[in-house]
């Protein structure tokens, strides 16, 4: 299939720059056998059944955007230049792969300074990716990043406004426990204590896993054919208790619903043998139309970028023609798109 098959026109004013307040006030597009309709996220429990299982990603976003300087001793080669780097993936205790700007002007051997945090570029890849080794231990590095970093807003928001103090809370889910993500599992941003209480009253069960979402999720698909796209990898863990909860749900006739594409991708990675088993490591699973789902029956997810791997994933899950129809319906009804936007509830085709 071609990447062009997943393109669509999106009015710029439908790109959400702030979340709904309160979180549960966002709208919810429900797609089921009867068609589609728009509800409000606060009433999610009405769409689920007693015995269903919701799987959440408990990753915690770190302040991964660093702003500072690149330095070279030889002024003829550029001297000091302003730069910024978004942490993408931890390669070792003192080294991170980053997405840096201006990427073309950086090279191995450059010193980088972000406030009191310093390091050296040790490798350079494509599309602005550079590896930085920082001058401190792992524990000290985590503390320094917490001081020097700011919330890593998605590029389509950062291009329209800068991060502020509200984003520190807005861009973090209520399930966030395990630090390491540089992008939020945004489907879970709609949940708050009120929604969780209504789900519990309905008899909906919950469990958690961890996928540290990387900045690679924002990289464009440059290949013309989706078969030629190389998917980025992200670290994740599915624990024994999560597998047991899924097994018990299946035995009782309940449905497994992933809260977000990150939870879905990791569950499908852990279900390679046919059933979900404990799993830990890096996953680069790329789900496209034709994929046979093994772990997930339902998916709660936001509305995604044209031509993105996530549009390909939801097309695989709900059906390509169905997603085209649903996205047209969402645009016609002026639903809000992307990380701070509205949500959809999809069932497996």
N, C-alpha and C positions, 0 to 999 in steps of 0.2 A: 504493500500500500504506500501511497505517497503522503508526505507531510501536508501537502495542499488539501488532502481529503479531510483534514481536521482544522481547516481555517474557517473563520466566520468574522463578520463585521460587528464590532462592539462599540457603541457610543461611549466616548471618553467620560461623559458625566455619570456613567454607571459604575465607574471604578471607585470603590469605597475608600476614602482617605481616613475615616474614623469608624470605629465599631458602633453598633446600636447601643443605646443606653436605656435601660439595663441590657446586659448581654442577651437575655432571653427574649428581648423585644424584636430581634431580627426575624425576618420572614423565613418560612420553610416551604419549599416546593416539594410536594409529595407526589411521587410518580408510582402508581400501582396499576393493577389490571384494569381498573375503571377509567384510566386516563391520567390526568394531572390536575392538581388544585393547589392553591396557596393557603397555607395556614400560618401560624405564628410559632416560633420555636418553643415558646413556653408550654405549648400543648403537645410536645413530642410524645409524651406518655400515651396520649390517645391513639397514636399510630402504631403502638407496639402491644405485645401480648404478655401476659403472665408467663414466666418461664423463659422469655427471650434473654439473651446475654449481650451486653454492650462491652466492647473491648476498647479501652482507652490507652493512649500513649502517654506515659508519665515523664517524658523527657522535659528538661528545663532549659530554657534559652539563656545563654550566657551573653554578656554585653560584648558582642563579637566584632563590632565595628571600631577600628582604631584609626585615629587621625593624627598625623605627625609629619615627619620629614625623612627624606632620603638624603644621605650624606656621602660625598666622595671627597677624598683628600685632594685630588687634583681638580682645581676649580675649572680648568679647561674642559673637563669632562662633565661639568654640570654643577659642581658644588652642592649646595642645598636646594632641594626641590620639595614642595609640598606634596604629600601623598596620603592615601588612605588604604587600609587593608581590611578586608572582611575575612575573619577566620572561617575556614571551610572544613578542615579535617585535621585532627591531631595525629601526627605521624610518629611521635615519640614524646617522652616527658617534657622535652624543652623545644620541640619543633612542631610548627603548624603549617599546613598548606593553606594559602590565602588567595583571595581574589583581590588584586591590587590595581590601583589607578594612580598615576598614568602607567599602565603596564609596559608600554613600549620603551619607556625611558629607564626601566629598572634592569639590573643585571647582577649575576652572582658576584659577591664581594662587596656590594653596597651595604653600608650601615644604615639601619633604620632606627628612628627615635620617636617614641610615642609617650610624651611626658617623661616620666622616670623609667619607662620600660624601653630597653634597647635590644637590638638583635642584628643579625646579618642575613642577607639573602644568600642562600646556599644553592638554589636551583631555580630555573625558570621554565615554565611550560607554556602551553598555548592559552589563548583567550584571557591573558592577564593573570594567569596563575603563577604564583611564586611561593617557594618554600622558605620560611624564616626560622632560623635557630635563635632563640632568645637567650639572653645572658643571665639566666637564673634557674633554680631548681623547679621541679614540677609544682610543689606547694607554693613557692614564692611566685611562680608564674601565674597561677590561678588567682592569687590575691592581687597581683599587679594588673591583670586583665580586668578584674572587677573594678579597679580604680580608674584605669585609663580608658576602658571601653564604653561604648554607648549602645543602645538598642539597635540591632541590625535590621532596619526596616527593609522590606522587599523593594527591589529597584523601581517598580512602577509606582510605589508610594514615595520613596526617597527622591524621585525625579520631580515630584510635585510639591513636596514640603520636607523640612528637616525633622529629625526625631526630637521629641521633647519628653518632659517628665511623665506625661500621661501614658506614653508608649511603654514605660517600664512596667506598668500594671496591665495595660491593654493587650500587650503582645506576649502574655504569659497565661497559660491555662490554669485552672484550679487544681489540676492533677500533677502539676510540675513538681518533681522531686529529685530527679537524677540529672545533674548538670552535664551539658555537652552539646546541646543543639544550637545551631546558629540561625535557625528559622523555626517558627512555631508550627505545631500540628494544628492548623487553623480551624478545622472542623470543631475541635474541642473548645474553642474560644467562646462558643455560644452557651456553654453549660455554666450554671451557677448553682448555689445551694437550693434555690427554689425548684429548679428543674430536677435536680438529683432527688429531692424529697418526693416529687410527684412520680418519678420513675420507681422509687422504692415502694411507694404506696400501690403502684400498679403491679408490683411483683416482678419487675425487670431486674435481673442480676447484673453485676458488673465485675470486670477483672481488668488487669493492666499488663502491659508489656513496655519495652523501651526501644525506641528507634531515635537515635540522635540525628535529627534532620540537618543536612548540610546545605551550604549555599549553592551547591551544584543543582539543587532543585530549581533554581532560577536561570540556569544556563539555557540559551536557546538551542533548539534542534536545528543544526545547520545542514544536515544531510537532506537530499531530496526524497530519498526512499527511507522509510522508517527502519528497514532492515539494516541500514548502514549506520544507524545512530549508536554511539557507544554510551551506555548509561553510566552515570556516576555511582559510586558506592557509598554506603552509609553503615555505621555500626549499630547493631541491634541485639536484643536479648529477649527470648521468650522463655519465661520461667515455668517450672514444673506445675505450680499452682494454677497458672493460666491454662495449660494443657488439660489439667484435670477439670477445670470449670467448663471448658469447651466439650470435653467428653461427656460430662454429666448433662449438659444442656442437650446434646445430641440424643442421648439415651431417653431423655424426658420429652423429646419432640419439640424442643425449643429451637429458635433461630439464633444464629451468631451474626451480630451486626458490628461492623468495624466503625469506630468513630474516627473517620479520616482515612485518606489514602495511605498515610504512613503506617497505620495499624494494619490495613489490608495487605500492603506489600510485605510486611514482615510475617504476618500469619501465613500468607501463601508461600513465602520462602521456607517457613518451618514445616509446611505440609507437603514438601516435595515427594515424600514417600506415600502420600495419600491421606495421611492424618497428621494433625498438628502435634509435633513432638518438641521437647525442650531444645532450644537452639541458641547459639551465640556466635557472633562473627560479623563480617562485612557482607552486606547484600547489595547486588547490583541488578536485581530482578527488574525486567522491563516488560510490563504487561501491555499487550496490544491485542486488537481484535483477533479472535481465534484461540486465545488462551483458555485453557480448561481450569476453572476455579475449583478448588478443593476444600477451602476452609471457611469461606464467608458467604452468607446468604443476603445480607443487607449492608448498605453503605450510607453513612452520613458524610456529606462532603460539600464544600463550597463550590462556587462556579469558577472555572479555571481559564487560563490564558489560551487564546487561539494558538494552534500549532504546537501545543506543549505535550510533554509526555503524560501529563495528568488528564488531559482531554482524551488522549489515546486510551488511558486506563479506564476511565468511566465509560468510554465507548465499548471497550471489551466487556465490561461488567453488565451494562444495561442494554447494549446494542447500539451500533453506530447510527442507524436511522432514528432510533428512539432518542438518543442524545441530541442529534441535530434538531429534532422537534422540540425537545424540552428546553434547549438553549434559546430557540426562537421564541418560545412561550415566555421564558424568563425575561428576555429583552423587551418583548412587547408589553409585559407587565412591570417593567422598570425595576426589576430586582437588582440588587447591588452585587457586584462581582469582586472576586479575589479575596485576599486574606482577611480583610475587615468586612467582607460583604455578607450576604444572606447564605442560607444553606439549602441543601436538597437531601431528600431521603429516597434512595434508589434501591430497587430489589434486583437480584441477579436474573438476567434474561434466561 
